[in-house]
Amino acid sequence: MRQGWRAILEGMDDFVVLGDYENCQPAFEAADIGDSDVMLMDIGLPGMNGIEGVKYIKQRYPDIAIVMCTVHDDDQNIFDALCAGAVGYLLKKTPPDELVKALREAANGGSPMTPNIARKVISTFHQSVPAKKNDSPDRLTQREQEVLEQLAGGYSYAAIAEAMSISLNGVRYHIRGIYEKLQVHSRGEAVAKGMKKRLLRPLR
C-alpha cells in the first residue's frame, strides 16, 4: 500500500515524494526529513508506534503537517493522534483521489478527515456542556468556540474566514487566543484539548 501511494503521488505535478519508510526509525534518520511539508503516518508500526512518532516529529519539526492514515477508527486512537499533533486522520480504505485531495488540504492549512472520523470528532461537541461564567481562565469566548468548532470540522483558515464573515487576520487572532488559553501549539492539540475539557457549547 505504501508503494502504491508513492506511485500515485509521484504521478502528480504538485507533489515531490522525499521518501517512504516501513517504520519510524529510518524516517527519523533521513537527512531530508525536515524538508517535508506533509507526512503520512500509520499507527500500527513495528517498533515505535505512529502516535509516538508524531510526537517525535512535532517536537523537532513543528511545521510539518502530519496526517494519520490507518485502520484504527476508535475514539482513543483518534484522540491520542490529535493530542500528539496530527492535523488529519484518514482510514486506509480512503480512495486514491481522496488521499491526494486530503494531502493538498493539509498542505494548505486544513485538517482532512475521513467522514466517519469527522463525525466522531464532532459528536463529542454534541455531548459538550457550556462553560460557566466564573470558570477557569481557559474558558473560550463565543467566537473562539466557533473557530474551534470549525477547526475540528477540518476547515482551512480561509474557509473559516468565509464561513464566519471575518478576515484571515481575524481567524488568526482568535486561534492565538485559543492556543494561549488551552496552552497548546497546534490545531490537533487544540481540538483534542477542547474535546477533553468539554469547553465547547453543544452544536445545533
C-alpha positions, 0 to 999 in steps of 0.5 A: 500500500505504501508503494502504491501511494508513492506511485500515485503521488509521484504521478502528480505535478504538485507533489515531490515524494522525499521518501517512504519508510516501513517504520519510524526509525529510518524516517527519523534518520533521513537527512531530508526529513525536515524538508517535508511539508506533509507526512503520512503516518500509520499507527500500527508500526513495528517498533515505535508506534505512529502516535509516538512518532508524531510526537517525535516529529512535532517536537523537532519539526513543528511545521510539518503537517502530519496526517494519520492514515490507518485502520484504527477508527476508535475514539482513543486512537483518534484522540491520542493522534490529535493530542500528539499533533496530527492535523488529519486522520484518514482510514486506509480504505480512503480512495486514491483521489481522496488521499491526494485531495486530503494531502493538498488540504493539509498542505494548505492549512486544513485538517482532512478527515475521513467522514466517519472520523469527522463525525466522531470528532464532532459528536463529542461537541454534541455531548459538550456542556457550556462553560460557566461564567466564573470558570477557569481562565481557559474558558473560550469566548463565543467566537473562539468556540466557533473557530474551534468548532470549525477547526475540528470540522477540518476547515482551512483558515480561509474557509473559516474566514468565509464561513464566519464573515471575518478576515484571515487576520481575524481567524488568526487572532482568535486561534492565538487566543485559543492556543494561549488559553488551552496552552497548546501549539497546534490545531490537533492539540487544540481540538483534542484539548477542547474535546477533553475539557468539554469547553465547547457549547453543544452544536445545533 
